[in-house]
Amino acid sequence: MGQKNQLWWDLPAIESFILNKEIYEVPDAQYKKTLDELVELLDVKDILKVQVRKLSLGQRMKMELIAALIHSPKILFLDEPTIGLDVVMQKKMRDFIREYNKRFNATVILTSHYMDDVKELCQRVIIIDKGKLIFDGALDEIIKKYADHKLITVVFSKNNVELSDLEKLGEVKSFEPPKAVISVKRASAPRVAARILEDFSVADINLEEPQIEDIIREVFTGKDFA
Amino acid sequence: MRKYLTVFAVDWQNQFIYRLNFVLWRVRNILRLLMTYFLWRGVFNTNVSVFGYSQNQMLTYVFLVLLVQTLVTSAPSSDNIGGEIGNGELSNYLVKPVSYIGYWFTRDLSSKLLNIIFASVELTLLWLVFQPELQIPVHLLAFVVSCILAVFIFYFLNIATRFVSFWTPENTWGLSFLVIILIETLAGGIFPLDILPHWTNVALQFTPFPYLIYYPIAIFLGKITGIYLLRILFQSLLYCAIMYYFAQIIWRRGLKVYASEGR
């Protein structure tokens, strides 16, 4: 697997693909098939013959991917595949990675700052902190293992709620009337929710898991969270 | 082999992107030839023979320097290897089934071919303009062989110098200049080395430099013949091998300390 910046800057990307084909000794038929599939998946047919220097970052990223995949590697290491891309492009890149994983039956190992990438793509998550493995498993397991709290978001319909009333229920994360976010133990969440509905007039209530970002941040800082 | 042919073909295309740069580079080479050409012309105005050279021989020497120097020292590798090691781009090659040393040698060859084509045209034009009487080659085959050996000696010497970037990742400009100056003077790119005192000439054969430009041209001019010729060719071959192993050792040691964090 190559890295970013393996394309020849002054030539059309297709030249770099041909070079990689020869370097990896990919047979002509297989090269053509793989290239066609990748070009179709990434929708880059019309820019194959444009000088790389004239491509946008997103277009170039796609071309870098093709260059790296032209020999159909069985394992793909992606370091920040969506960095610097706009939201539309990020989504396309994600879709592509998922599709490639299915179609070519390849293992994909990726690192990312965007938790959306992780949520959408990864079946297995490994968290490494200072060289030590601190978690290895499915994404939901992190939530179960580390998030022993749930967040209750309430919007009250009347402005007669005091902060002190809420503090009896659990840890108040934020209180901006008429909205409040309260963190409660997972086990007691349904009970607290019922009490809120009973004691106050509620416009909206929402029970949710803490944000995956928050959990991971807490895992790293070693604090209890939620 | 096919992969290196493709490297050659892709590099060949790439060379036509920076046309202005290339033309200016050629102009620089022609200007240098003109300077030495007129210098020696002036010297021969009042002398029949200088340092054992007739006018024909000296002017032939000046013309051949352009040809041999173009062939031997045209090497984009020298502008790129240091940077690629320093900024971590080397990793791109290490993960691929391709030899980094072979890859850059191929790209150098592509550059040499283009430059030689231009140098030949330039020399023909200059010859038509100035109509100097030139010396015919004495040992053409030996000249060609020594030129080919010179290409290899230069390449290995050059990359060995660039590999210093493994230990000093900053741009090794100072070192590059040092090597350029050493090659231009000690290799005979500015004047034939046998106009130096005899002992210098004897000492220089224990360095790789005169094998790059001076000896090939001296062979062409018939200054080196017989047993002496065989000895010089043998020493060229020896230097080829020495420089190859030298470059290999530095390469292997360099790879052990190579790192490309964050790439």
Chai-1 contact restraints between the chains, C-beta under 6 A:
chainA,res_idxA,chainB,res_idxB,connection_type,confidence,min_distance_angstrom,max_distance_angstrom,comment,restraint_id
A,G2,B,N92,contact,1.0,0.0,6.0,A-B,restraint_1
A,Q3,B,S91,contact,1.0,0.0,6.0,A-B,restraint_2
A,Q3,B,N92,contact,1.0,0.0,6.0,A-B,restraint_3
A,Q6,B,N92,contact,1.0,0.0,6.0,A-B,restraint_4
A,D10,B,N14,contact,1.0,0.0,6.0,A-B,restraint_5
A,D10,B,I17,contact,1.0,0.0,6.0,A-B,restraint_6
A,L11,B,N14,contact,1.0,0.0,6.0,A-B,restraint_7
A,E15,B,V10,contact,1.0,0.0,6.0,A-B,restraint_8
A,L19,B,T6,contact,1.0,0.0,6.0,A-B,restraint_9
A,L19,B,V10,contact,1.0,0.0,6.0,A-B,restraint_10
A,E22,B,R2,contact,1.0,0.0,6.0,A-B,restraint_11
A,E22,B,K3,contact,1.0,0.0,6.0,A-B,restraint_12
A,E22,B,T6,contact,1.0,0.0,6.0,A-B,restraint_13
A,I23,B,K3,contact,1.0,0.0,6.0,A-B,restraint_14
A,I23,B,K96,contact,1.0,0.0,6.0,A-B,restraint_15
A,I23,B,V98,contact,1.0,0.0,6.0,A-B,restraint_16
